[in-house]
């Protein structure tokens, strides 16, 4: 019997959200190796990218907004900064979804890096508008680089649920 498997929101939305929250807590641990702290990638970028490619949904933007608000509270940032930034990236993925669907892993990694850059640029601009000061470009670059290295997790999420509901292909 072939056909579309229905997507259970607890599995394709809830589990990645919990993984992002857990990874954010883990990487915020005050561990130092040779005086260096663990990087702080934006783990929420993984589902924000993957969910837009897996299927359009009314629930995904709300889940992304919740993840963004969690990051705002966790990192003591302005309320709405990461929610808005992640929704910007999600919207861009939705806009170019037809071009991305079915691409090879290296091409999708390039798309992921581009969407991450757009998301971080949005966050940078929103921070500048809110605080009237420029955040450190070097710190943003390192966070971008660390976040871009998370692509294999996004690819795994896409690969796992890609064929779940063919109505949206």
Backbone as a ProteinNet text record, in pm:
[ID]
protein_1_A
[PRIMARY]
XXXXXXXXXXXXXXXXXXXXXXXXXXXXXXXXXXXXXXXXXXXXXXXXXXXXXXXXXXXXXXXXXXXXXXXXXXXXXXXXXXXXXXXXXXXXXXXXXXXXXXXXXXXXXXXXXXXXXXXXXXXXXXXXXXXXXXXXXXXXXXXXXXXXXXXXXXXXXXXXXXXXXXXXX
[TERTIARY]
83.7	0	89.1	80.6	158.7	65	117.2	35.9	102.7	36.2	91.5	67.3	171.7	158.5	117.5	19.6	-13.5	98	118.4	221.3	159.9	216.8	175.2	249.9	178.2	246.2	342.8	314.2	404.1	538.2	536.9	659.9	738.5	674.3	750.2	766.1	686	704.3	758.2	694.9	729	868	904	1035.5	1150	1146.2	1254.2	1258.8	1142.9	1141.8	1212.2	1179.6	1244.3	1394.1	1432.8	1575.1	1647.5	1584.7	1645.6	1660.9	1558.4	1564.7	1674.7	1679.5	1782.3	1922.8	1941.8	2074.7	2116.3	2021.2	2051.8	2098.4	2028.8	2071.4	2209.8	2231.6	2358.2	2475.2	2458.7	2567.9	2587.7	2493.8	2509.3	2581.7	2616.8	2689.2	2820.2	2856.7	2978.5	3106.5	3125.7	3247.4	3347.8	3470.9	3576.9	3690.6	3735.7	3848.8	3952.1	4071.3	4177.4	4126.4	4037.2	3984.8	3872.2	3833.2	3727	3596.5	3488.2	3356	3295.1	3199.5	3129.6	3059.7	3048.7	2975.9	2827.9	2756.2	2612.8	2538	2527.4	2452.2	2303	2232.9	2087.6	2026.4	2007.6	1954	1814.9	1738.9	1603.3	1604.9	1721	1731.7	1708.2	1743	1725.7	1578.4	1488.6	1348	1287.1	1331.1	1275.5	1300.3	1415.1	1447	1374.7	1383.2	1329.2	1177.4	1109.8	963.2	904.4	966.4	916	933.5	1038.1	1058.9	973.1	949.6	873.3	730.8	664.2	528.7	483.6	400.6	343.2	244.9	245.3	160.4	124.2	8.3	-31.4	36.2	77.6	137.3	285.3	357.6	502.6	540.6	476.7	515.6	493.8	389.2	365.9	473.4	514.6	622.1	753.6	779.7	901.5	897.5	781.5	767.5	794.1	742.5	768.7	917.1	983.5	1128	1202.9	1162	1225.5	1205.7	1085	1060	1139.5	1154.9	1240.6	1383.1	1435.6	1571.9	1583.8	1481	1483.9	1494.4	1415.6	1417.6	1547.8	1590.5	1709.9	1835.6	1847.7	1965.4	1945.7	1835	1804.3	1806.7	1748.6	1741.6	1607.9	1592	1463.2	1354.4	1239	1129.3	1087.4	1087	1045.9	1159.9	1282	1396.6	1415.6	1433.5	1459.1	1333.3	1218	1093.4	1075.5	1093.7	1080.7	1189.3	1311.8	1423	1401.1	1360.8	1337.2	1217.9	1114.3	999.5	1037.8	1130.6	1182.3	1249.4	1336.4	1401.3	1301.3	1202.3	1097.4	1022.8	989	916.1	998.9	1128.7	1214.8	1222.6	1231.6	1232.5	1101.6	989.1	860.3	855.6	914	914.4	991.8	1104.7	1189.2	1175.9	1073.4	1054	1054.6	987.4	980.6	1117.9	1205.1	1340.4	1428	1400.6	1483.8	1444.1	1317.2	1268.6	1336.3	1389.4	1452	1597.7	1656.8	1797	1889.2	2012.7	2111.4	2150.8	2216.9	2256.9	2349.9	2453.6	2539.8	2465.1	2371.9	2294.7	2205.3	2140	2057	2140.2	2264	2351.5	2379.1	2399	2415.8	2291.7	2174.7	2049.5	2037.3	2073.3	2066	2157.2	2277.8	2370.5	2314.1	2253.7	2196.1	2079	1993	1877.3	1925.1	2028	2085.2	2142.7	2209.4	2265.1	2152.9	2044.7	1931.4	1869.4	1854.7	1797.5	1885.8	2015.9	2108.1	2119.7	2114.7	2116.5	1991.6	1877.9	1756	1771.2	1823.3	1845.9	1942.6	2044.2	2142.8	2075.1	1996.4	1927.9	1824.2	1748.8	1648.3	1715.8	1831.7	1905.6	1955.1	2005.1	2051.5	1936.5	1820.7	1706.2	1658.4	1667.8	1619.8	1716	1844.6	1941.6	2015.3	2000.1	2071.1	2222.2	2267.4	2410.7	2436.3	2559.1	2593.9	2647.6	2585.3	2642.7	2775.7	2853	2982.9	2963.8	3019.8	3010.8	3086.2	3196.2	3274	3192.2	3123.9	3040.6	2926.3	2866.5	2758.4	2813.4	2932.9	2993.5	3017.3	3072.7	3098.6	2968.8	2865.1	2736.3	2678.6	2695	2650.3	2723	2854.8	2933.5	2891.5	2875.5	2833.6	2694.3	2605.2	2469.4	2469.1	2550.5	2557.5	2605.8	2690.2	2739	2631.2	2515.1	2403.5	2322.9	2360.1	2280.6	2254.9	2349.8	2317.7	2194.2	2168	2047.7	1922.2	1930.5	1817.5	1792.6	1900.5	1886.8	1824.3	1865.3	1807	1657.4	1618.3	1476.6	1398.5	1454.4	1389.5	1378.6	1487.3	1489.3	1389.5	1374.9	1285.9	1139.2	1100.1	959	926	1022.4	1005.1	888.3	872.9	768.8	644.6	630.9	522	386.2	379.8	251.2	272.7	243.2	272.7	173.4	69.5	-25.6	40.6	152	214.6	335.9	353.8	466.5	426.5
-116.3	0	123.9	202.4	324.7	442.9	546.5	665	753.5	858.2	955.1	912	924.2	902.7	1035.8	1035.3	1161.4	1201.3	1330.3	1381	1408.7	1350.5	1375.4	1499.6	1606.5	1729.8	1710.4	1618.2	1594.7	1540.4	1467.2	1407.3	1505.6	1570.2	1653.8	1797.8	1840.1	1973.2	1967.7	1888.6	1884.4	1831.8	1720.2	1659.7	1752	1812.5	1905.2	2029	2075.3	2190.4	2155.5	2039.1	1996.9	1976.6	1921.9	1902.6	2038.1	2137.8	2271	2334.8	2322.8	2379.1	2309.3	2175.8	2100.2	2133.2	2142.6	2174.8	2316.5	2408.9	2546.1	2549.8	2477	2468.1	2404.3	2296.3	2224.8	2313.1	2385.6	2468	2596.3	2628.5	2746.3	2712.7	2586.3	2545.1	2622.5	2664.8	2745.8	2661.8	2589.6	2510.5	2591.1	2582.9	2651.9	2553.2	2550.9	2468.7	2563.6	2567.4	2659.6	2804.2	2835.5	2971	3004.4	2906.8	2931	2867.9	2937.5	2888.4	2815.2	2727.1	2658.4	2761.4	2734.1	2827.6	2826.1	2930.5	2937.3	2947.4	2835.2	2839.2	2856.5	2900.8	2916.5	2783.9	2693.9	2561	2568.5	2671.7	2686.3	2709	2740.7	2759	2627.3	2517	2384.7	2357.6	2362.4	2338.8	2451.1	2574.9	2684.3	2660.4	2606.9	2574.7	2448.2	2344.5	2214.3	2213.7	2274.7	2270.9	2337.9	2443.7	2510.4	2422.1	2338.6	2248.4	2122.6	2076.2	1952.6	1971	2073.7	2103.2	2236.1	2308.1	2429.8	2389.7	2464.1	2429.4	2555.4	2554.6	2666.8	2658.8	2539.7	2521.3	2559.4	2537.3	2560.5	2705	2807.6	2943.8	2973.8	2918.1	2938.6	2869	2750.1	2678.7	2755.3	2813.1	2892.5	3017.6	3080.5	3197.6	3160.6	3046.1	3001.1	2976.2	2911.9	2889.7	3022.6	3117.1	3247.9	3320.8	3312.8	3376.6	3308.3	3175.9	3105.8	3159.6	3177.5	3229.5	3371.4	3453.4	3589.6	3588.4	3504.4	3496.6	3434.1	3326.9	3254.6	3339.6	3412.2	3495.6	3639.1	3667.2	3801.2	3908.2	3874.7	3970.3	4041.1	4134	4202.5	4103.2	4114.5	4023.2	4037.5	3926.4	3923.4	3924.6	3950.5	3958.7	3828.7	3717.1	3590.7	3534	3558.2	3513.1	3576.4	3707.1	3778.6	3736.9	3723.2	3684.7	3545.7	3450.3	3313.4	3306.7	3385.3	3389.1	3449.9	3543.3	3599.2	3489.4	3410.4	3299.5	3196.7	3163.3	3067.6	3118.5	3248.1	3305.5	3300	3324.3	3318.6	3175	3077.2	2937.2	2904.5	2948.1	2923.3	2986.5	3105.1	3175.2	3097.5	3037.1	2965	2813.3	2767.2	2624.5	2539.1	2584.7	2506.2	2487.8	2586.3	2574.4	2482.6	2474	2393.9	2246.7	2219	2081.9	1991.2	1880.3	1780.9	1807.5	1911.8	1942.8	1849.5	1841.7	1757.6	1820.2	1739.2	1784.7	1906.6	1910.1	2029.4	2157.1	2144.6	2261.6	2309.1	2215.9	2253.2	2316.8	2270.7	2330.4	2477.3	2503.3	2641.7	2725.7	2668.1	2736.8	2762	2662	2675.7	2789.1	2796.5	2903.8	3040	3046.8	3173.8	3216.8	3123.1	3154.9	3192.1	3124	3158.4	3299.7	3334.6	3470	3574	3545.9	3638.7	3653.8	3541.7	3544.4	3624.3	3598.8	3670.4	3817.3	3848.2	3988.4	4060	3991.3	4048.2	4073	3974.6	3990.7	4104.7	4116.9	4224.5	4361.4	4373.6	4500.8	4531.8	4430.1	4452.4	4494.9	4436.9	4474.2	4618	4654.8	4791.9	4890.7	4857.9	4947.8	4958	4847.9	4847	4918	4890.5	4943.7	5067.7	5100.4	5212.4	5198.9	5072.1	5041.9	4921.8	4910.3	4799.1	4681.2	4563.8	4443.7	4408.7	4326.3	4285.6	4199.1	4245.4	4167.8	4035.5	4035.5	3913.1	3808.5	3851.6	3758.6	3703.9	3789.5	3744.9	3645.8	3673.4	3581.4	3443.9	3439.2	3309.8	3235.4	3310	3246	3194.5	3270	3226	3098.2	3097.4	2980.8	2857.7	2874	2761.3	2712.9	2804.7	2767.4	2697.2	2743.5	2681.6	2536.4	2507.7	2370.3	2275.3	2327.8	2244	2185.4	2217.7	2171.3	2020.6	1933.9	1790.7	1752.6	1824.9	1798.2	1840.8	1953.3	1997.6	1898	1849.9	1754	1623.6	1582.3	1460.4	1478.8	1594.6	1622.4	1624.6	1686.7	1690.6	1549.6	1474.4	1338.8	1247.9	1268.5	1183.1	1205.4	1329.6	1360.3	1403	1397.1	1444.5	1377.8	1250.2	1177.5	1154.7	1226	1200.6	1240.7	1347.6	1392.7	1451.1	1373	1413.9	1516.6	1548.4	1649.4	1785.9	1808.4	1939.5	1945.1	1848.9	1847.8	1915.9
0	0	0	-104.7	-110.7	-95.2	-44.7	-21.9	80.4	108	200.7	344.7	424.4	568.6	629.9	716.7	782.3	879	889.5	980.1	1116.7	1218.4	1355.3	1403.7	1441	1482.4	1599.4	1688.6	1802.1	1754.4	1643.2	1592.7	1505.9	1410.9	1317.9	1365.1	1466.3	1523.1	1666.3	1750.7	1892.8	1921.6	1861.3	1887.8	1844.4	1723.6	1688.3	1779.2	1824.2	1915.2	2046.1	2101	2225.7	2206.4	2091.9	2063	2055.4	1994	1984.3	2121.6	2204.8	2340	2419.8	2412.6	2484.8	2437.6	2306	2251.8	2289.3	2291.6	2331.6	2476.8	2563.8	2704.5	2715.9	2643.1	2649.8	2606.4	2497	2445.1	2524.4	2611.5	2697.2	2826.7	2843.6	2965.3	2974.3	3094	3109.1	3105	2997.2	2978.4	2897.8	2939.2	2864.9	2838.8	2714.4	2674.2	2615.7	2676.5	2637.5	2636	2728.1	2739.9	2643.3	2561.3	2463.9	2510.9	2487.6	2523.6	2403.6	2430.9	2323.1	2234.3	2103.9	2017.2	2053.2	2015.9	2041.2	1908.7	1838.2	1713.4	1740.3	1639.7	1649.6	1604.8	1699.9	1667.9	1606.6	1637.8	1583	1432.2	1376.6	1231.6	1158.1	1221	1158.8	1128.5	1228	1192.9	1109.8	1129.6	1049.7	901.3	867.4	727.6	683	763.1	722.7	713.9	810.4	810.2	687	638.7	518.7	395.7	394.2	281.2	291.5	412.9	430.1	380.4	431	385.5	443.6	368.5	426.3	535.9	644.2	756.5	832.8	893.9	977.3	1113.6	1155.5	1286.9	1291.5	1183.8	1183.4	1217.5	1159.1	1196.9	1345.6	1403.1	1546.3	1629.5	1585.1	1654.6	1642.7	1526	1505.6	1592.9	1600	1686.1	1832.2	1876.6	2014	2037.4	1941.8	1954	1959.1	1876.2	1876.5	2009.2	2063.8	2193.6	2304.3	2294.5	2390.6	2383.5	2261.5	2245.6	2300.7	2278.9	2332.2	2484	2547.6	2693.6	2741.7	2676.9	2719.6	2706.8	2594	2570.4	2618.1	2685.8	2739.5	2630.6	2517.3	2407.1	2405.4	2314.8	2302.5	2260.9	2322.4	2292.3	2146.4	2076.1	1936.6	1837.2	1882.8	1791.1	1714.4	1786.3	1717.9	1654	1714.2	1652	1514.9	1507.4	1380.4	1282	1329.4	1241.6	1183.4	1268.5	1220.5	1125.7	1153	1061.1	926.9	927.9	802.6	720	785.4	715.5	666.4	748.6	710.3	586.2	584.6	471.5	343.3	353.9	234.7	182.4	273.1	229.3	158.9	214.4	149.2	10.2	-2.6	-130.5	-237.6	-197.5	-293.2	-281.5	-213.5	-186.8	-312.9	-417.6	-541.4	-605.2	-589.7	-645.4	-561.4	-431.2	-341.3	-337.9	-355.1	-342.8	-444.9	-395.4	-481.6	-513.6	-457.5	-484.5	-405.9	-449.7	-381.5	-248.5	-166.1	-33.2	-37.4	-123.7	-126.3	-168.1	-260.9	-304	-189.8	-120.3	-6.5	104.7	122.1	222.8	186.5	58.4	13	39.9	13.5	43.7	193.6	273.7	419.1	466	411.5	447.3	406.9	288.3	242	330.5	365.1	450.7	590.3	638.8	769.8	765.6	656.8	642.3	641.2	571.6	567.6	706.4	775.9	910.3	1005.7	999.4	1088.2	1050.2	922.2	880.1	931.1	924.7	981.1	1130.2	1202.9	1345.8	1375.9	1293.1	1310	1292.8	1185.5	1159.7	1267.5	1310.4	1415.3	1545.1	1575.6	1695.9	1685	1567	1547.1	1565.2	1511	1523.8	1668.2	1741.7	1880	1974.4	1960.4	2057.2	2007	1880.1	1818	1831.9	1833.3	1838.1	1747.4	1701.3	1612.5	1692.7	1676.7	1739.8	1673.3	1738	1685.2	1560	1449.1	1325	1336.7	1410.2	1428.4	1504.9	1609.2	1686.3	1600.8	1519.2	1430	1327.4	1274.9	1178.1	1240.2	1363.2	1426.8	1456	1495	1519.4	1387.3	1279.6	1147.6	1106.2	1123.2	1085.3	1165.6	1296.4	1381.1	1342.3	1308.9	1269.5	1134.4	1041.7	908.6	917.9	1015.4	1033.9	1085.4	1120.5	1166.1	1050.7	927.1	813	811.3	846	841.9	924.5	1032.3	1111.8	1036.2	965.9	883.7	770.7	710.2	600.6	650.7	768.9	827.9	852.1	902.3	926.8	795.9	694.3	562.2	506	512	457.9	529.8	659.5	738.4	703.8	678.6	657.3	514.7	425.6	289	216.8	233.2	161.2	246.2	356.2	448.2	391.1	316.3	264	124.3	23.3	-114.5	-169	-94.5	-141.8	-157.5	-88.9	-89.2	-181.1	-266.9	-361.8	-490
[MASK]
+++++++++++++++++++++++++++++++++++++++++++++++++++++++++++++++++++++++++++++++++++++++++++++++++++++++++++++++++++++++++++++++++++++++++++++++++++++++++++++++++++++++++

